[in-house]
C-alpha cells in the first residue's frame, strides 16, 4: 500500500472522502487549464453543470458508487469485453475520420488497458508493483439494438460547425448530433469537432442514459489520420473511459485532493506536458513525488503509462455493479455470418518490447464468414512507408483461426507502430486493419539480412552510367534516393527490388563530386557511395548494366 505523507495536507485529503467533494473544490483546475494550450479533459465542467441543472443527478452517481474508496487488491473479477459504438459527427470531409483511424483507437485502448503499451516500459520501479492487466477489452459492436449486423461505426453529416461541451445537441438526432445506443449494452463514443480547445469529456456512472458515454475531438482520436501532436497516441480516449468507469483525476479535482483510490500519491494540481521522474510538488514534496505518468493526469499522450491496481479495482467494481449488464451484452454477437469475412483477429508479434531489429511479425486470421477461405493477401509496414506484401494459402473453415508468420521486416529504435491490412475487400472491411505499438532497443549495426551493395564503374565520368548491384535475399518494395554529399536529395522513386537486380544510375547532368545511392525498404536499408568525375573521357557505352 502507498504510504501517504502524514501532515496537515494528508489530514485535509482524508476528510475529503465524503461525497461533498463533488459539490465543491473545482475552481482551481479550470484556472490552471485556462493557462494551457489545450484543455485535456472537461469532464469536471460537465459534472458540475449536471449537478446544478439535472435534478437527481447527485443521488444517481452516488448510488452508482462514485463516492466509494477503492483499495488495492490482488483479486480480479474477471475479464470483460465491452461493445463500442462510434458516432462520427462531421461537417467537413476531414472530420469524417476513416475506419482505420477508428480501429487504431481501439488498438490503443486494448494495449493500454492490457498493460501492453510500450510506454509502460518506462514505469518507475517504485510503482511497477501497482501495475497489471486490467482485464478490460474493447471491440466494435457487431449487432445493433434492433438485432441487425453492424460494424459499430455510425456517421452523421451534421450542419453544426462544432459542438460546445455543455451542449446536449451532441446526443440528439434533431439538433445535428446522434442519439446513443442503450448504455446498458454499449459504450457510446462521439467523435466530433469540439468548440475551442477541448479534447474530450465523459459521463460518470449514474449519468442520464441519453447522455451516457464519452466525447472526443476528431483531432485527438486514434493514432493516425487527423490527430495532432502531442495528443496523437489515442490517450484522450483512454483517459475519458477511465472517467466512464468511475475514475476521477489523480489530483482529486482539488488542491491536494482525493482521487478515491488508495495507491496514488497526493497531488497539487494537473500536470501538463512531459515531466522527468521523480517530480515533486507542494503536496508530495519528496521522491517519488507525483504520479504524473498516470492515465488520469493531463500529461502528453506519449508520457502516459499506466493505471494503478486500485484504479483498476475501481473500474472493475463499476462493471460488476452499476454497468454489470454490459458483461452480457448481445452487441458482440453477429446475428448472421457474412458470406466472406476474414478478420485480422489479433497481432501476436511484435508486441510491447523487442530487442532485435529484424522482426518476424505474426498475425492471427479468423474466418467470420460462411464460406471456407483458401487465400489471403496481407500487407504490412510502417505508416508513410512502403508496405510489404505476403500471401497466405491454406484451408480456413468458417469460425476457425490460423496464425500466419510473415517474412522479416526491419525496424528503427524507439517506439514504433506497425500496421497490417488485408489487401482484398470482403463483406466486412472494418476488421481488415490492425495496428500495434512496440518499443525496439537493438544493438548498433543490426539489420535484417546483410546487404553488400556494389557500384561500378566507380568512379564514373559525368554522362556515364553507374551499375549498382544489390545483395537482397528476397524482393522488397523500396524507396530509392540519390543524395549528394551535402545531404540534398537529387531524385527519389519507389521501385520493387528483387534478388540479383542491378540498377542503372544515369549520371547525366550531375556535377562532379561524391553521391550516395540509398535503397530503403521494409527489410533492409543500405547505401553505396560513388564518385562522378568531369566529362573528359566519356565511355563508349552507357546504360547497360546486364
N, C-alpha and C positions, 0 to 999 in steps of 0.2 A: 504494500500500500504506500502511496506517496505521502511523505511526512510533510505536512504544511507548516509554514513558518508561524510560530506562536508569538503573536504580537497583537496590538490593537487592531491592525489590519486583519489578522486572522479571525479575531472575535467578530469584527464587523462583517466579514464574509459568512461566518457561521450563522448569524442571526438572519441572514437574507434567504434562508431556505424556504421560508414561508411564501405563499402564493402572491403576496403583495409586491414581490419584485417585478411582476409583470405590469403592475399599475404605475410604477414609478421608475426613476433612475435610467431613463432612456435618452436624456438630453445630451449627455456627453458624447456618445459615439457619433451623433449626427453633426455636432460641431466639428468633430475631427474629420468626418467624411467630407465635409464641405471644403476642407483644405486639400483634398487629394484629387487626382485627375479622374478617377473612376470611383463610383460608389459600388463596391464589390457586391453588396447584398443589402436589400431594403426590406427584408423580412420583418425587422423590428418596426419599421414605419407602418407597414401593413397591419401588423399585430396591434399596435397602439390605436390605429384608426378603427379596427374592428372592435376593440374593447370599448371605445367611446360611442360607436354608431350601430352596433349589432347586438340587440338585446339577447341575453342568454349565451353570448359567446364565451364570456369568462367562465361560466359554470360548465360549458361543454368541454373546453380544453382542460379544465381541472379534472373533470370526470375521465378524460382520456389519459390522465396520468402525467400531465405536463409539470406538475409541481413535486413529483417524486424524485428522490435522490437515488441514482444508480451507483451501486458499489461493485468494485472489481470482483470477478468470479471466474473460475476456471470452467464453469459449465457453459453449455451452448444448447439452445433449444432446437437445434437442427437447421439445416439449410432451407432456404425458401427462394423460389424463382418468381419474380414479380412481372406480370404482363404490363407492357408500356405502350401507351398510345401517344403519338406525336401530332400535335395540331400546329401546322405551319401556316401562320397568318402573314401573307406577303402582299405588298403594294407594288414592288418593283421586281424585275426578274432576279436581281441579286439576292433579295430577301427570300426568294423561293429556293431554299437551300437543297442540295442534291441528296438523294437517297444515301450515297456513300458518306457524305458528311454526317448524316444522322446515324448511320451504322458505326461510324468512327466514335461517336459519343457513347454508344452502348458498349463498345470495346473498352473505352476509358473507364466507364463505371465498373465493368466487370473486373478489370485489372485492379482498380483502386479498392473495391470492396473485398477482393480476394487477397489483398496484400501482394499482388504480383506486379505492381507498378515499379519500374526501375528506379524511380526517385527514392523508394523505400530503402534502397541500399545505403542511403546516407543517414538513416535514423541514428541519432546519438546512442551510444552504448547504454547510457543510463535509462533510456526509455525503450530499448528493444524488448525487454520482458513484457511490456504493456501492449505489444502488437501481435496480431494474428489475422487469420482469415475470418471475416465476419459471417460467412455462410450465406450472404445475400447476393443474389444474381438478378440480372435484368435482361428481358427478352422482348422484342417487339411482339405485340399481340397478334394472334393468328385467327381469332374468332371475335367478331364484333358483338355488341349486346343483343342484336337480333338473331344471332346464330349463324351469320354469314361469314365466309372466309374474308380475311383482311391481311394486309401487310403491316398494319399498325401505324400507317402514316396517312394523315388527313390533311389536305391542302385547301386553303381558303384564300381566294383573291379578294382582299379587303380594300374598301375605299379609304381606309384610315391610313394616313401617312405614318403615324406612330401611335403608341398606346401609353397612357400615363399609368404609373404604378398603382395608384388608388382607384383607377377607373375600372368598374366591373364589366365594361364593354368587351374586354378580352374573353370573357366567359359566356358571351351571349351572341347567338346567331344574328339577331335582328340589328345589332349595333356594330357589325363588322368583325366580330370575334367568332368563337365557336364553342358550343356547349360541351361540357365534359361528358365522358362516358362514366358510368357508375363508379364512384370512388371505392366501393366495396370490392370491385373486381379488377380495377386498373389503376396504374399510376398515370395520371394525365400530365403531359408536359406541353406547354405552349411555347413556341419559338416565334418571335416577332421582333419588330423594331421598337424598342423601349425608348420613351422620351428621355432626353437629357443624357446623363452619364451612367444610368443604372445598368448593371449587368444582369440582375435577376432577383427574384424573391420567391418565397414559398409560403404555403399554408401550414399551420401546425395541426397535429391530430386534434380532432374535435371541431375543426372549422366547418362551415356550411358545405354540404355536399356539392352545391352548384358552383363552388369556387375552390374545390379541393385539388391540389396539385402544385406544380411549380411552373414558373415563367422565366425564360431565359432570352436574352438579347441574341439575335441571329449572328452577331459578330463574336460571341463567346460560347458557341455551342459546337462541341466536337473538337477535332484536332486537324482539320483540313478545310479547304473551301474558303468561306468568308471570314474565318476567325482572324482576330488581330492580336498581336503580342501586346502585353505579356499575359493575355488571357486566352491563349491559343492551344492549351493542352486539354481542355474539357473539364477543368476542375470547378468551374462555376456550378455545373450540374451536380458534381459530387458533393459540394457544399450544401446546395439547396435541398437535395434529397436527404441529407443529414437533418435539416430542419423538418422536412416532411415526416421523418421518423423520430421526431421529438427532441433532437439536439438543439441547444442554443449556443450562441457564440461563446468561445472559450474564455473571454473576459467577463462573461455573465451579464453583458449589456449594462454595465455599471462600472464605476471606478472600483477596481479590485473586487468585482462582482462574483457571483456564484453561478457556475455553469451546470450545477446539479449532477455532476459526476465527481467521484472522489479520487481520481488518479491523474488529475491535471493540476498544474501549479496555478496559484492566483496570478492574475494578470491585470495590469493597469488599464489597458485600452487596446483597440485593434492594432495589429502590426501590418504596415503597408510595405510593399516591395520585399526584397530578399534580405535576410539578415545572416550574420555569421554566428554559429554556436560557439560558446554559450552567450546568450544575450539577456541581460537583466533589465529590470525596471524598478519603479518605486514600490512595487508590491512583491516582487521576487528579486531580492537585492543580491543574492549570492548564486553561484553556479549550482545547478544547471540553468537557472533563470527561467524564462518563459518558454512555452511550447509553441513557438511561432510557426513551426512547420506542420502543425495540426490542421486538418482539413477545415476545421471550424474557425480558423483565423482568417485574415484578409491578405495574406502574402500572395505573391505572384504564383501563377499556375505551376511553373517549374520548380518552385520551392516547397510545395505542399507534399506531404509524405505519408501520413497515417491517421487513423482513428485509434484511440486508446481502448483497452479492454472494457472499461466501464462505459464508454460511449457506445461500443458495440452491444454491450449488455442492455443498455437503454433502448437502442433501436430494436433489438430482438424482443424486448418486453412489449413494445408497442405492437409488433407483428403478432405476438402471442395473445394480446388482449384487445386493443382497440381496432387494429387492422387485421385481425385474425382471418377474416373471410377471404382475404386476397390469397391466402395459402392454398385455398381450394378453388380458385377462380377457373372458370372454363375458358378464359381468354387465351390460354396457351394451347388449347386443343383445336387442331384444324378440323373443321366439320366434315370435310371430304377431301381426300388427297387429289392433288393436281395430277395430270397425266404425266408430265415431265417436269420434275423439280429436283435438281441436285443442289444441295446446300453445302457451303463451307461451314461445317459444324463447329470447328474449333481449330486453332493453331497450336500445335503441340511443341514446335520448336521453330525459331528461338523463343525463349521466354525469359523475362526479367534480367538475367545476368549471363554473360558469355565471356570466355577468356581467349577464344581463338577466332581470328579474323575470317577464316574461311568457314562459313556456316553451312549446315545441311538442313534446310527447312523441312518440316513435316506438317501436313495438314490432314484433318480428318474430314472426309466427304460423307454426307448422308443422303440417301435416296428417299425423299419425301413423296415422290410420285408413285403412280400406279404401274408404270412401265419399268422393266428392268433396264439398267443403264450399263453400257458397254465401253464408252469412251468419255473422257472429259479433258478439256484444254485449260490449263492453269497458267496464268501469267502472274509474275511476282517480281518485286523490286522495291525501290525507294521512291517516295514522292518526287516528281520532277525529273526522274532519271529514266534511262532506257529500261524497259521491262524484259525480264527473261521469260521464255515460254517453255512449257513442259507438257507432254501429252501422257495421260494415264489411260490404260486399257485393261479391261478385265470384266468381271461379272459382278454387278451390284444390284441385287434384288430389291424390291420395294421394302422400305423400313430398315435396311441394313446400312452399316457404315464400313468404310475402308480407310486405312491410314496410307497416305501417299507420301513417300520420301522423294524430295525434289533434289535436283542437282545443286552442287555447291554454289554459293553466292558470297561475294566479299562484302565486308562492312568496315566502316570507319570507326575509330574510337569514340566513346561518349554515348549519350542516349540517342538511339535511332528508332525510326518507325518503319516497319516493313509492311507492304500491302500485298494482298492476294486477291485475285479475281478469277472467276470462271469466264473464259472468253466467250462462250456461246450463251445467248439469252434463252431462258426457258420460261415456263409458265409463272414463275415467281422469281423475279430478278433481284429483289431486295437482299436475299440471303446469298447472293453470288459474290459478295465482297466481305473481306475481313481485314483488320489491321492489328498489328501487335507492336508494342513498345518494348525495347530491351536496352540494356546497357552493355557496352563492349569495352573491355580493358585488355588489350593484347600486347604482345611483345613487339618491340620495334622491328620493322622489316618483314613481319609475317605477311603472307599474301596467299590467295588461292594459287593453284599450281604455278610454279615459277615460269615466267616468260623471258626468254632471251631473244631480244629483237636485234636484227642485223640490218644496217643501212649500207648500200653500195650502189655506185661508186661513192666513196667518201674520202676526201672532199669531191665536190662536183662543181663544174662551171655553170654559171648562170645561163639558163635556157636549156640545160640538160635535165635528165630525169634521175631521181634517187629511187632505188628499189628498196623497200622496207619489207623484210621477211619476218612474219610473226611466229611465235612459238606456242600458239594456243593449242590446247589438247581437245577442246570442244568448241562448237560455234557459240558466239555471243553477239548480241546487239551492242554496238559500241558507238561512242561519240569520238570522232577523230578531230583533233585540233592541231594546227601548225602554229607554233608560238615562236616569236623572236627572242633574242637573248635578254631583252628588256621586259619580257613577260607579256607583251602585247599579242593578242590573238590575230593572226594573219587571215586564217579562214577556219571554218568548222563545218562538219557534216556528220550525219548519222549513217551508219552502214553496218550490215551484217558481216562479221568476220568469221571465216571458217578455218579449221586447222589446215596449215600449209599454205594459206593465202599469202601472196606477196603484193604489196601495194605500190603503185607507181605514183610518185610525187613529183609533179612538174615544178621546176624552179624558175620558169619564165616570169620575168617581172620582179623577181626577188633581188634585193640589193645584196652585196656581198656581206658575209657575216655568219654567225652561228644560229642555227634554228633547231627547234625541238619538235619532234612529232610525238604527240600524246594520243594513246589509244586507251580510252576509259570505258569499261564495261562492268556488268554485274559481277563477273567472275574475277576479272583482273584489271589493273590499271598499270600501264607501263609506258616508258618513253625511250626514245633514242635520239641522240644528237647527230647532226651532220653539218658540214661547212660548205657554204656557197662561195666560190671564187668569182672574180670578174670574168666577163665573157671574152677571153683571149684565145683559147683553143677549144672551140666547140666540138663535142663528139659528133661523129658522122651519124650515129643512130641515137634516137631518143624515144622514150615512151614504151620500150619493150622490156618487160621485167619477167618474161617467161623463163 
